[in-house]
Amino acid sequence: DVQLLESGGGLVQPGGSLRLSCAASGFTFGRNAMTWVRQAPGKGLEWVSVISGSGDITYFGDSVKGRFTVSRDNSKNTLYLQMNSLRAEDTAVYYCAKSFTSNWDANLDYWGRGTLVTVSS
Amino acid sequence: EIVLTQSPDFQSVTPKEKVTITCRASQTIGNNLHWYQQKPDQSPKLLIKYASQSISGVPSRFSGSGSGTDFTLTINSLEAEDAAAYYCHQSSGLPLTFGGGTKVEIK
């Protein structure tokens, strides 16, 4: 069975940094693009970033561009999201999700349980 | 950016009723439209891919239709376990976007 397990969330002060991880199992990790989606408390879903299966192509939403980076280690079946210069509006549950293909242009067929990031002083 | 507009925002429905949720894209996206269900305190789950393709393990009462700019998610004979928020999502262009969501409540 496909499993995605996020970790690394927590409370951080404005301007601080945090690195999220997503450990994947149950599929050939390097064959699929991976996506980060976030959900602010009581709000809808917001796409954050996507990385191709090989890791050489990345895209970001405008709200995080220049502050967040995404990477993956296919030898460890792990996806990362480095978040810098955090703001209160970045407070959300962060989900990692598996793309149906190796590129960004597909549905998200499996999602993790999410990890909560709270940005507050 | 491709904006997805869902309607209604909220629907209160009696069990066994039919539910229809619409998603309108701000520009044509072919069939690159997917539907997700998110139950309270759970992560989203894929319900329908590419506008109308069913997903293994999803009950047959869920179906999708549409292409271009107008899409519909239909739940035939609603069950109590279908209480959830439903989101559409487009994978036609970057940035990837989601609709604002439709919350379905069981009367």
Boltz contact constraints between the chains, C-beta under 6 A:
constraints:
  - contact:
      token1: [A, 44]
      token2: [B, 100]
      max_distance: 6.0
  - contact:
      token1: [A, 44]
      token2: [B, 101]
      max_distance: 6.0
  - contact:
      token1: [A, 45]
      token2: [B, 87]
      max_distance: 6.0
  - contact:
      token1: [A, 45]
      token2: [B, 98]
      max_distance: 6.0
  - contact:
      token1: [A, 47]
      token2: [B, 95]
      max_distance: 6.0
  - contact:
      token1: [A, 47]
      token2: [B, 96]
      max_distance: 6.0
  - contact:
      token1: [A, 59]
      token2: [B, 94]
      max_distance: 6.0
  - contact:
      token1: [A, 61]
      token2: [B, 95]
      max_distance: 6.0
  - contact:
      token1: [A, 95]
      token2: [B, 43]
      max_distance: 6.0
  - contact:
      token1: [A, 105]
      token2: [B, 91]
      max_distance: 6.0
  - contact:
      token1: [A, 106]
      token2: [B, 91]
      max_distance: 6.0
  - contact:
      token1: [A, 107]
      token2: [B, 34]
      max_distance: 6.0
  - contact:
      token1: [A, 107]
      token2: [B, 46]
      max_distance: 6.0
  - contact:
      token1: [A, 107]
      token2: [B, 49]
      max_distance: 6.0
  - contact:
      token1: [A, 109]
      token2: [B, 46]
      max_distance: 6.0
  - contact:
      token1: [A, 111]
      token2: [B, 43]
      max_distance: 6.0
  - contact:
      token1: [A, 111]
      token2: [B, 44]
      max_distance: 6.0
  - contact:
      token1: [A, 113]
      token2: [B, 43]
      max_distance: 6.0
  - contact:
      token1: [A, 114]
      token2: [B, 43]
      max_distance: 6.0
